[in-house]
Amino acid sequence: MKGVDGYLNACGHFRTGILTSAITGVLLDKLVNNEPLPLDITPFLADRFEVKAEAQVKALELA
Ligand SMILES: Cc1cc2nc3c(=O)[nH]c(=O)nc-3n(C[C@H](O)[C@H](O)[C@H](O)COP(=O)(O)OP(=O)(O)OC[C@H]3O[C@@H](n4cnc5c(N)ncnc54)[C@H](O)[C@@H]3O)c2cc1C
């Protein structure tokens, strides 16, 4: 997680947490062992909300 070195958070699966548990396990294994990931996880990172919040603040400043 951004800003907290070594902290990994695998949650927020909503109604697909059982279905996606296997790929979540694979991704966590790769992250823990600093190995390349089989897919881009950027859209799922917690800081995506930060980017959205920054955009909203900018939009408010322009208004
Ligand atoms: C009604 C419903 C239907 C669903 N149907 C499906 C489905 O068909 N297919 C599918 O893929 N997914 C489904 N899901 C989603 C799936 O159940 C969840 O995504 C999955 O269980 C999440 O697993 P988890 O281990 O991350 O969290 P959880 O299963 O929520 O486990 C978290 C555990 O941590 C414990 N805990 C919380 N806080 C603390 C604390 N402070 N200290 C100690 N322990 C704590 C909780 O008691 C719980 O046992 C459904 C969910 C619901 C609610």
The ligand as an SDF file (V2000), in Angstrom:
LIG
                    3D

 53 58  0  0  0  0  0  0  0  0999 V2000
  -24.6910  -12.8060    0.7100 C   0  0  0  0  0  0  0  0  0  0  0  0
  -23.3320  -12.9630    0.0500 C   0  0  0  0  0  0  0  0  0  0  0  0
  -23.2120  -13.7800   -1.0600 C   0  0  0  0  0  0  0  0  0  0  0  0
  -21.9740  -13.9560   -1.6710 C   0  0  0  0  0  0  0  0  0  0  0  0
  -21.8790  -14.7660   -2.7680 N   0  0  0  0  0  0  0  0  0  0  0  0
  -20.7000  -14.9450   -3.3720 C   0  0  0  0  0  0  0  0  0  0  0  0
  -20.5970  -15.7870   -4.5110 C   0  0  0  0  0  0  0  0  0  0  0  0
  -21.5590  -16.4240   -4.9750 O   0  0  0  0  0  0  0  0  0  0  0  0
  -19.3890  -15.9150   -5.1170 N   0  0  0  0  0  0  0  0  0  0  0  0
  -18.3030  -15.2490   -4.6560 C   0  0  0  0  0  0  0  0  0  0  0  0
  -17.2310  -15.3830   -5.2520 O   0  0  0  0  0  0  0  0  0  0  0  0
  -18.3740  -14.4320   -3.5720 N   0  0  0  0  0  0  0  0  0  0  0  0
  -19.5510  -14.2610   -2.9110 C   0  0  0  0  0  0  0  0  0  0  0  0
  -19.6280  -13.4400   -1.8330 N   0  0  0  0  0  0  0  0  0  0  0  0
  -18.4640  -12.6960   -1.3910 C   0  0  0  0  0  0  0  0  0  0  0  0
  -17.5190  -13.5440   -0.5350 C   0  0  0  0  0  0  0  0  0  0  0  0
  -18.2580  -14.2160    0.4760 O   0  0  0  0  0  0  0  0  0  0  0  0
  -16.5080  -12.5780    0.1030 C   0  0  0  0  0  0  0  0  0  0  0  0
  -15.9350  -11.7410   -0.8810 O   0  0  0  0  0  0  0  0  0  0  0  0
  -15.4010  -13.3930    0.7780 C   0  0  0  0  0  0  0  0  0  0  0  0
  -15.9460  -14.1990    1.7810 O   0  0  0  0  0  0  0  0  0  0  0  0
  -14.4040  -12.4440    1.3770 C   0  0  0  0  0  0  0  0  0  0  0  0
  -13.4450  -13.2600    2.0370 O   0  0  0  0  0  0  0  0  0  0  0  0
  -12.4230  -12.6050    3.0170 P   0  0  0  0  0  0  0  0  0  0  0  0
  -11.6460  -13.7360    3.6190 O   0  0  0  0  0  0  0  0  0  0  0  0
  -11.6590  -11.5150    2.3190 O   0  0  0  0  0  0  0  0  0  0  0  0
  -13.3190  -11.8700    4.1180 O   0  0  0  0  0  0  0  0  0  0  0  0
  -14.4190  -12.5300    5.1260 P   0  0  0  0  0  0  0  0  0  0  0  0
  -14.9550  -13.8240    4.6020 O   0  0  0  0  0  0  0  0  0  0  0  0
  -15.3590  -11.3950    5.4170 O   0  0  0  0  0  0  0  0  0  0  0  0
  -13.5270  -12.8410    6.3890 O   0  0  0  0  0  0  0  0  0  0  0  0
  -13.0430  -11.8380    7.2460 C   0  0  0  0  0  0  0  0  0  0  0  0
  -12.9260  -12.4620    8.6080 C   0  0  0  0  0  0  0  0  0  0  0  0
  -12.2350  -11.5580    9.4710 O   0  0  0  0  0  0  0  0  0  0  0  0
  -12.9130  -11.5240   10.6930 C   0  0  0  0  0  0  0  0  0  0  0  0
  -12.5970  -10.2460   11.3150 N   0  0  0  0  0  0  0  0  0  0  0  0
  -13.0360   -9.0040   10.9700 C   0  0  0  0  0  0  0  0  0  0  0  0
  -12.4990   -8.0710   11.7770 N   0  0  0  0  0  0  0  0  0  0  0  0
  -11.7000   -8.7410   12.6300 C   0  0  0  0  0  0  0  0  0  0  0  0
  -10.8670   -8.3380   13.7040 C   0  0  0  0  0  0  0  0  0  0  0  0
  -10.7320   -7.0460   14.0450 N   0  0  0  0  0  0  0  0  0  0  0  0
  -10.1880   -9.2730   14.3830 N   0  0  0  0  0  0  0  0  0  0  0  0
  -10.2930  -10.5880   14.0360 C   0  0  0  0  0  0  0  0  0  0  0  0
  -11.0620  -11.0340   13.0160 N   0  0  0  0  0  0  0  0  0  0  0  0
  -11.7530  -10.1150   12.3380 C   0  0  0  0  0  0  0  0  0  0  0  0
  -14.3780  -11.6990   10.3640 C   0  0  0  0  0  0  0  0  0  0  0  0
  -15.0910  -12.1750   11.4710 O   0  0  0  0  0  0  0  0  0  0  0  0
  -14.3000  -12.7530    9.2540 C   0  0  0  0  0  0  0  0  0  0  0  0
  -14.2900  -14.0760    9.7440 O   0  0  0  0  0  0  0  0  0  0  0  0
  -20.8360  -13.2800   -1.1750 C   0  0  0  0  0  0  0  0  0  0  0  0
  -20.9780  -12.4590   -0.0400 C   0  0  0  0  0  0  0  0  0  0  0  0
  -22.1910  -12.2950    0.5660 C   0  0  0  0  0  0  0  0  0  0  0  0
  -22.3050  -11.4200    1.8020 C   0  0  0  0  0  0  0  0  0  0  0  0
  1  2  1  0
  2  3  1  0
  2 52  2  0
  3  4  2  0
  4  5  1  0
  4 50  1  0
  5  6  2  0
  6  7  1  0
  6 13  1  0
  7  8  2  0
  7  9  1  0
  9 10  1  0
 10 11  2  0
 10 12  1  0
 12 13  2  0
 13 14  1  0
 14 15  1  0
 14 50  1  0
 15 16  1  0
 16 17  1  0
 16 18  1  0
 18 19  1  0
 18 20  1  0
 20 21  1  0
 20 22  1  0
 22 23  1  0
 23 24  1  0
 24 25  2  0
 24 26  1  0
 24 27  1  0
 27 28  1  0
 28 29  2  0
 28 30  1  0
 28 31  1  0
 31 32  1  0
 32 33  1  0
 33 34  1  0
 33 48  1  0
 34 35  1  0
 35 36  1  0
 35 46  1  0
 36 37  1  0
 36 45  1  0
 37 38  2  0
 38 39  1  0
 39 40  1  0
 39 45  2  0
 40 41  1  0
 40 42  2  0
 42 43  1  0
 43 44  2  0
 44 45  1  0
 46 47  1  0
 46 48  1  0
 48 49  1  0
 50 51  2  0
 51 52  1  0
 52 53  1  0
M  END
$$$$
